[in-house]
Amino acid sequence: MNVDSRDYQYYNQLFKHRTVVFNNIVTEDIVESVILPLKEFEEDNSNEPVKLVISTPGGSVADGLVLCNIIDQYKKPLEIYVYGYAYSMGAIILCAGSKNPNVKKYCYPFSFALLHAGYCVVEGESLSAVDQMEFNKKVDNAIKDYVIANTNITEEEYKANERKQWYLNAEEMKEKGLVDFIIGSENSED
C-alpha cells in the first residue's frame, strides 16, 4: 500500500489533537473511520475531550445506529461538531448522546440538519418483500422513538414532518435539541 505523506501528516495531526473527522456517506466504513478511533481514545489514559467532526449527507441506517450506540455510552468527554450539515442518518447520529453527560454538541450559524423518512428498495419474492417491508416499519418506528426520546421534538411534530424533507437551520437544531451550542452566538460556550 502506498501512503501519501500528506495524508499521513493530516491524520497524524488529527490523532494528536484527539479529533476524528467524518465527512462522508454513512457506510460500513464508519467502523474503521470513526468508531475504532473513538474507542481507542476512550480506552487511553487521557481525559482530554475527544472531538468528532461531522459533515455528512447521511446513508446507511444500520451502520449509523452503531455509532449512535457508541456515542450514547461514551465514557469520556466527547464534543461533536457539525461543520456544515448532518443530513438524514447524520441527523440521527446528532441525536445521540443527549442523555450522556460526557457529550456536548456544537454547530456553526450556517450548519444544517435534515430529518426525513427512510429510503428503501424492496425486491425479491413477494413474501420476502413483505418481510422486508415489515422490518423497515420496525426500523422506522425505532428511529422515530429514538429521535423523540433524544430531542425536544414531539411525537406530533415528528408525525407532521415525517413524510417530507424537514430541514433545520442552526437555531432550529438548538431549539429542537440536536445541538447544545451554536459557535459564535451569544449563548455559546466558546
Short mmCIF file of the C-alpha atoms (twelve columns), coordinates in Angstrom:
data_MODEL
# 
_entry.id   MODEL 
# 
loop_
_atom_site.group_PDB 
_atom_site.id 
_atom_site.type_symbol 
_atom_site.label_atom_id 
_atom_site.label_alt_id 
_atom_site.label_comp_id 
_atom_site.label_asym_id 
_atom_site.label_seq_id 
_atom_site.Cartn_x 
_atom_site.Cartn_y 
_atom_site.Cartn_z 
_atom_site.pdbx_PDB_model_num 
ATOM 1   C CA . MET A 1   0.000   0.000   0.000  1 
ATOM 2   C CA . ASN A 2   1.357   3.401   -0.985 1 
ATOM 3   C CA . VAL A 3   0.717   6.007   1.733  1 
ATOM 4   C CA . ASP A 4   0.743   9.650   0.680  1 
ATOM 5   C CA . SER A 5   2.885   11.660  3.127  1 
ATOM 6   C CA . ARG A 6   0.320   14.484  3.132  1 
ATOM 7   C CA . ASP A 7   -2.429  12.055  4.171  1 
ATOM 8   C CA . TYR A 8   -0.207  10.638  6.891  1 
ATOM 9   C CA . GLN A 9   0.591   14.105  8.250  1 
ATOM 10  C CA . TYR A 10  -3.072  15.103  8.133  1 
ATOM 11  C CA . TYR A 11  -4.313  12.049  10.029 1 
ATOM 12  C CA . ASN A 12  -1.366  12.116  12.419 1 
ATOM 13  C CA . GLN A 13  -2.147  15.740  13.349 1 
ATOM 14  C CA . LEU A 14  -5.823  14.909  13.865 1 
ATOM 15  C CA . PHE A 15  -4.886  11.991  16.075 1 
ATOM 16  C CA . LYS A 16  -2.551  14.164  18.153 1 
ATOM 17  C CA . HIS A 17  -5.427  16.580  18.711 1 
ATOM 18  C CA . ARG A 18  -7.862  13.756  19.574 1 
ATOM 19  C CA . THR A 19  -10.019 14.615  16.566 1 
ATOM 20  C CA . VAL A 20  -11.983 12.240  14.346 1 
ATOM 21  C CA . VAL A 21  -13.397 13.663  11.112 1 
ATOM 22  C CA . PHE A 22  -16.392 12.086  9.427  1 
ATOM 23  C CA . ASN A 23  -17.254 13.856  6.183  1 
ATOM 24  C CA . ASN A 24  -18.554 11.026  4.097  1 
ATOM 25  C CA . ILE A 25  -21.626 8.925   3.398  1 
ATOM 26  C CA . VAL A 26  -22.541 6.611   6.276  1 
ATOM 27  C CA . THR A 27  -21.494 3.099   5.217  1 
ATOM 28  C CA . GLU A 28  -19.826 0.113   6.843  1 
ATOM 29  C CA . ASP A 29  -16.562 2.108   6.631  1 
ATOM 30  C CA . ILE A 30  -17.767 4.099   9.646  1 
ATOM 31  C CA . VAL A 31  -16.398 1.323   11.842 1 
ATOM 32  C CA . GLU A 32  -12.798 1.933   10.734 1 
ATOM 33  C CA . SER A 33  -13.036 5.664   10.123 1 
ATOM 34  C CA . VAL A 34  -14.984 6.735   13.222 1 
ATOM 35  C CA . ILE A 35  -15.877 4.014   15.718 1 
ATOM 36  C CA . LEU A 36  -12.457 2.385   16.143 1 
ATOM 37  C CA . PRO A 37  -10.647 5.725   16.649 1 
ATOM 38  C CA . LEU A 38  -13.320 6.822   19.153 1 
ATOM 39  C CA . LYS A 39  -12.943 3.549   21.051 1 
ATOM 40  C CA . GLU A 40  -9.153  3.915   21.052 1 
ATOM 41  C CA . PHE A 41  -9.436  7.402   22.587 1 
ATOM 42  C CA . GLU A 42  -11.991 6.114   25.084 1 
ATOM 43  C CA . GLU A 43  -9.535  3.488   26.311 1 
ATOM 44  C CA . ASP A 44  -6.410  5.675   26.550 1 
ATOM 45  C CA . ASN A 45  -5.118  7.418   29.683 1 
ATOM 46  C CA . SER A 46  -6.138  10.958  28.725 1 
ATOM 47  C CA . ASN A 47  -9.231  12.775  29.920 1 
ATOM 48  C CA . GLU A 48  -8.855  15.482  27.279 1 
ATOM 49  C CA . PRO A 49  -12.047 15.789  25.223 1 
ATOM 50  C CA . VAL A 50  -12.331 13.846  22.005 1 
ATOM 51  C CA . LYS A 51  -13.686 15.831  19.058 1 
ATOM 52  C CA . LEU A 52  -15.909 14.246  16.438 1 
ATOM 53  C CA . VAL A 53  -16.373 16.492  13.409 1 
ATOM 54  C CA . ILE A 54  -19.266 15.531  11.146 1 
ATOM 55  C CA . SER A 55  -20.464 16.816  7.817  1 
ATOM 56  C CA . THR A 56  -22.419 14.042  6.150  1 
ATOM 57  C CA . PRO A 57  -25.236 13.588  3.652  1 
ATOM 58  C CA . GLY A 58  -26.363 10.523  5.616  1 
ATOM 59  C CA . GLY A 59  -26.506 6.953   4.424  1 
ATOM 60  C CA . SER A 60  -26.927 3.504   5.940  1 
ATOM 61  C CA . VAL A 61  -29.215 3.363   8.961  1 
ATOM 62  C CA . ALA A 62  -27.807 0.033   10.154 1 
ATOM 63  C CA . ASP A 63  -24.254 1.377   10.143 1 
ATOM 64  C CA . GLY A 64  -25.161 4.776   11.595 1 
ATOM 65  C CA . LEU A 65  -27.121 3.346   14.512 1 
ATOM 66  C CA . VAL A 66  -23.983 1.534   15.662 1 
ATOM 67  C CA . LEU A 67  -22.282 4.923   16.038 1 
ATOM 68  C CA . CYS A 68  -25.333 6.169   17.982 1 
ATOM 69  C CA . ASN A 69  -24.837 3.291   20.437 1 
ATOM 70  C CA . ILE A 70  -21.164 4.233   20.885 1 
ATOM 71  C CA . ILE A 71  -21.965 7.930   21.462 1 
ATOM 72  C CA . ASP A 72  -24.803 7.152   23.892 1 
ATOM 73  C CA . GLN A 73  -22.426 5.077   26.046 1 
ATOM 74  C CA . TYR A 74  -19.189 7.086   25.588 1 
ATOM 75  C CA . LYS A 75  -17.220 7.193   28.849 1 
ATOM 76  C CA . LYS A 76  -15.014 10.238  28.224 1 
ATOM 77  C CA . PRO A 77  -15.698 13.850  27.262 1 
ATOM 78  C CA . LEU A 78  -16.877 13.870  23.642 1 
ATOM 79  C CA . GLU A 79  -17.541 17.032  21.658 1 
ATOM 80  C CA . ILE A 80  -19.467 16.660  18.411 1 
ATOM 81  C CA . TYR A 81  -19.183 19.472  15.851 1 
ATOM 82  C CA . VAL A 82  -21.330 19.914  12.745 1 
ATOM 83  C CA . TYR A 83  -19.096 21.572  10.150 1 
ATOM 84  C CA . GLY A 84  -21.739 22.153  7.520  1 
ATOM 85  C CA . TYR A 85  -24.510 19.613  7.572  1 
ATOM 86  C CA . ALA A 86  -25.858 16.488  9.220  1 
ATOM 87  C CA . TYR A 87  -28.447 15.163  6.819  1 
ATOM 88  C CA . SER A 88  -30.581 12.062  7.048  1 
ATOM 89  C CA . MET A 89  -28.653 9.432   9.079  1 
ATOM 90  C CA . GLY A 90  -26.283 12.260  10.055 1 
ATOM 91  C CA . ALA A 91  -29.159 13.991  11.873 1 
ATOM 92  C CA . ILE A 92  -29.997 10.749  13.683 1 
ATOM 93  C CA . ILE A 93  -26.339 10.495  14.760 1 
ATOM 94  C CA . LEU A 94  -26.639 14.071  16.007 1 
ATOM 95  C CA . CYS A 95  -29.498 12.974  18.273 1 
ATOM 96  C CA . ALA A 96  -27.133 10.550  20.022 1 
ATOM 97  C CA . GLY A 97  -25.579 11.425  23.344 1 
ATOM 98  C CA . SER A 98  -28.361 13.693  24.566 1 
ATOM 99  C CA . LYS A 99  -28.629 11.728  27.818 1 
ATOM 100 C CA . ASN A 100 -24.879 11.194  28.180 1 
ATOM 101 C CA . PRO A 101 -23.342 13.895  30.426 1 
ATOM 102 C CA . ASN A 102 -19.988 13.372  28.669 1 
ATOM 103 C CA . VAL A 103 -21.331 14.535  25.291 1 
ATOM 104 C CA . LYS A 104 -21.652 18.150  24.114 1 
ATOM 105 C CA . LYS A 105 -22.817 19.044  20.612 1 
ATOM 106 C CA . TYR A 106 -21.963 22.162  18.612 1 
ATOM 107 C CA . CYS A 107 -22.733 23.645  15.239 1 
ATOM 108 C CA . TYR A 108 -21.974 26.830  13.346 1 
ATOM 109 C CA . PRO A 109 -24.515 29.504  12.366 1 
ATOM 110 C CA . PHE A 110 -24.651 28.114  8.819  1 
ATOM 111 C CA . SER A 111 -24.889 24.443  9.809  1 
ATOM 112 C CA . PHE A 112 -27.962 22.478  8.775  1 
ATOM 113 C CA . ALA A 113 -29.681 19.185  9.564  1 
ATOM 114 C CA . LEU A 114 -32.241 17.150  7.651  1 
ATOM 115 C CA . LEU A 115 -34.722 14.660  9.033  1 
ATOM 116 C CA . HIS A 116 -36.878 12.617  6.687  1 
ATOM 117 C CA . ALA A 117 -38.500 9.238   6.229  1 
ATOM 118 C CA . GLY A 118 -36.260 6.325   5.421  1 
ATOM 119 C CA . TYR A 119 -35.496 5.152   1.925  1 
ATOM 120 C CA . CYS A 120 -35.703 1.507   0.966  1 
ATOM 121 C CA . VAL A 121 -35.676 -0.706  -2.077 1 
ATOM 122 C CA . VAL A 122 -37.618 -3.930  -1.828 1 
ATOM 123 C CA . GLU A 123 -37.049 -6.744  -4.275 1 
ATOM 124 C CA . GLY A 124 -37.327 -10.498 -4.463 1 
ATOM 125 C CA . GLU A 125 -40.162 -12.933 -3.946 1 
ATOM 126 C CA . SER A 126 -43.428 -11.379 -2.808 1 
ATOM 127 C CA . LEU A 127 -43.319 -12.931 0.672  1 
ATOM 128 C CA . SER A 128 -39.706 -11.806 1.120  1 
ATOM 129 C CA . ALA A 129 -40.722 -8.313  0.070  1 
ATOM 130 C CA . VAL A 130 -43.460 -8.312  2.730  1 
ATOM 131 C CA . ASP A 131 -40.889 -9.405  5.335  1 
ATOM 132 C CA . GLN A 132 -38.541 -6.610  4.249  1 
ATOM 133 C CA . MET A 133 -41.330 -4.022  4.492  1 
ATOM 134 C CA . GLU A 134 -42.303 -5.246  7.968  1 
ATOM 135 C CA . PHE A 135 -38.678 -4.980  9.070  1 
ATOM 136 C CA . ASN A 136 -38.406 -1.475  7.565  1 
ATOM 137 C CA . LYS A 137 -41.512 -0.415  9.531  1 
ATOM 138 C CA . LYS A 138 -39.889 -1.656  12.753 1 
ATOM 139 C CA . VAL A 139 -36.718 0.292   11.974 1 
ATOM 140 C CA . ASP A 140 -38.686 3.442   11.086 1 
ATOM 141 C CA . ASN A 141 -40.601 3.187   14.380 1 
ATOM 142 C CA . ALA A 142 -37.385 2.630   16.341 1 
ATOM 143 C CA . ILE A 143 -35.825 5.716   14.726 1 
ATOM 144 C CA . LYS A 144 -38.943 7.787   15.433 1 
ATOM 145 C CA . ASP A 145 -38.852 6.700   19.081 1 
ATOM 146 C CA . TYR A 146 -35.106 7.426   19.273 1 
ATOM 147 C CA . VAL A 147 -35.457 10.929  17.817 1 
ATOM 148 C CA . ILE A 148 -38.373 11.785  20.112 1 
ATOM 149 C CA . ALA A 149 -36.586 10.401  23.194 1 
ATOM 150 C CA . ASN A 150 -33.338 12.251  22.434 1 
ATOM 151 C CA . THR A 151 -34.546 15.676  21.241 1 
ATOM 152 C CA . ASN A 152 -37.185 18.282  22.001 1 
ATOM 153 C CA . ILE A 153 -39.188 17.093  19.003 1 
ATOM 154 C CA . THR A 154 -42.666 15.985  20.000 1 
ATOM 155 C CA . GLU A 155 -44.441 12.996  18.517 1 
ATOM 156 C CA . GLU A 156 -46.920 15.367  16.872 1 
ATOM 157 C CA . GLU A 157 -44.109 17.398  15.251 1 
ATOM 158 C CA . TYR A 158 -42.410 14.226  14.088 1 
ATOM 159 C CA . LYS A 159 -45.610 12.866  12.544 1 
ATOM 160 C CA . ALA A 160 -46.338 16.214  10.862 1 
ATOM 161 C CA . ASN A 161 -42.893 16.267  9.246  1 
ATOM 162 C CA . GLU A 162 -42.023 12.605  8.672  1 
ATOM 163 C CA . ARG A 163 -43.254 12.473  5.088  1 
ATOM 164 C CA . LYS A 164 -41.291 15.482  3.922  1 
ATOM 165 C CA . GLN A 165 -37.753 16.806  3.840  1 
ATOM 166 C CA . TRP A 166 -37.524 18.561  7.224  1 
ATOM 167 C CA . TYR A 167 -34.540 20.923  7.056  1 
ATOM 168 C CA . LEU A 168 -33.379 22.608  10.245 1 
ATOM 169 C CA . ASN A 169 -31.074 25.600  10.468 1 
ATOM 170 C CA . ALA A 170 -28.683 26.142  13.391 1 
ATOM 171 C CA . GLU A 171 -31.244 27.899  15.574 1 
ATOM 172 C CA . GLU A 172 -33.820 25.176  14.942 1 
ATOM 173 C CA . MET A 173 -31.207 22.483  15.623 1 
ATOM 174 C CA . LYS A 174 -30.545 24.067  19.012 1 
ATOM 175 C CA . GLU A 175 -34.242 24.649  19.755 1 
ATOM 176 C CA . LYS A 176 -35.081 21.031  18.917 1 
ATOM 177 C CA . GLY A 177 -32.163 19.682  20.968 1 
ATOM 178 C CA . LEU A 178 -29.971 18.294  18.202 1 
ATOM 179 C CA . VAL A 179 -27.116 20.564  19.356 1 
ATOM 180 C CA . ASP A 180 -26.328 22.284  22.641 1 
ATOM 181 C CA . PHE A 181 -24.422 25.299  21.346 1 
ATOM 182 C CA . ILE A 182 -24.090 27.439  18.229 1 
ATOM 183 C CA . ILE A 183 -20.468 28.506  17.913 1 
ATOM 184 C CA . GLY A 184 -20.172 32.276  17.771 1 
ATOM 185 C CA . SER A 185 -23.607 33.035  19.191 1 
ATOM 186 C CA . GLU A 186 -24.074 34.941  22.438 1 
ATOM 187 C CA . ASN A 187 -25.245 31.826  24.283 1 
ATOM 188 C CA . SER A 188 -22.408 29.636  23.033 1 
ATOM 189 C CA . GLU A 189 -19.784 28.061  25.242 1 
ATOM 190 C CA . ASP A 190 -16.890 29.261  23.017 1 
# 
